[in-house]
Amino acid sequence: MTLATPRRSTVFLMHADALVRAGLSAALRQHAGFDTFVEGSDDTDWDLPRIDVIVTDYDNAMRLAGSVEGALDTTAAARTLVVTTNDREADIRRAIEAGIYGYILLGGPMAELIEGVTAVANGLRYLSRSVAQRMADSLTHASLTSREVQVLSLVALGASNKAIARELQIEMRTVKSHMTSIMSKLGASSRTQAAGIGATRGLVELRASRRPSAQRRADSAEGLARHAQMWTSAAVSASDRARDPWAGKTV
């Protein structure tokens, strides 16, 4: 009697950042259970097999989630796993609601990447530990109303109560009432702190952070390079240990 060989999962990697893509590729290709293909590499010049998991960045994942009709036959049934630095509560929630199966933050252990791809390939949802904790914490937060979000957005842009009242065409006392409710719900002691908490949760954008996406990517390049190097080094070390189990040991 022979046991059936477990089916290998086919993974398609299309992360926008080249440094992160290199680290992810090195890590995934060390795992015996994955057949990994990288967008733009020589092995994708030929017809791809049926893809089980697409590993990508946040922006690409959201685009894929909104373009089901244009999906290729090989990727039509694929589930998406996001690997990103974006830890904003509202963005994570949007991704999950859009049908994205997995969400991992860069900087975590390589084991989370392997666990995530394996889970998503088997049709299971997967959140890295830090993402799961953030979403669990969010359940304890009172939700802001749409009007409160509007008010908080204007506060984050530096608008005074008077300016907010004029912009939203409401009374000053109404603005003050909204601010009292906002600060209570967010646990903030000042307008500045409320705006900061709102930005962290992804409810609003602070004025200082409203920069072109290209600039934001440039600002985070050093961090992305560090994460890619970490995963590449970990994958190479794992490969070396597999070839020589006594490597690094003393007797």
C-alpha positions, 0 to 999 in steps of 0.5 A: 500500500502506498500513500498518496503524495500531498499536493504541492500548493502553487504560489504566485508572487507579485509584490510591488517592492523588488526588495521585499519580493526577493526576500519573499521569493527566497523564503517561499522557495525553500519550502518543499510544499510550495511551487513558487512563481515570481511575476516578471521572472523567466519561469512566468514566460510560460503558461502557469499552472492553476494558482492557489495563492497570490502573495502580494502587497496591499494596493495590488491585493485591493486591485485584484479584489476589484477585478474578478471579471478580468482574472486569468483562468490560472488565477481565477480561483486563487486566494490572496495573501497580503504582505505589507507594512500597512497596519491601519485598522480600517485598511485591514478591515477593508481588505478582509471585507473585499475577500482577501484571505490572509494578512501578514505584517512585514517584520514578523517571523518567517514562520508566519509567512509559511503558516499563512500561505499554507492556511490560505492554500487550504481555503482558511483565513489567516491573520498574523499575530499582530494583525489579529491582536489589532483587530481584536482590540478594535472590537472594544472601540466604539465606532464613529458615526459618518458625521464624526468621521467628517469632523475628525477628518477636518480636525486632522487637517487643522481646521478650527471648530468655526471652520468645521461648522462653516464647511459642514454647514452646522452650528458651532455647538453641534461641532463641539458636541461631535468633538466631545463624542469623538474624544470620548469614543477614542479615549483622547484628551485633546484634539491633536491626540484624537486626530493621531488615534484616528490616523493610527486606526485608518479613520483619517489622514493627518495633514503631515502624512498626506504625501504622494504614494511614491514619497511614502514608498521611498520613506519606507524603503530602508525598512522594506530592505531590512525585512527582505534581507531578514527573510532572505538570510533566514531562508538561506540559513534554513537551506544550509542547515538542511544540507549540513545538520551539524552546521553551526554546532560545536562538539 
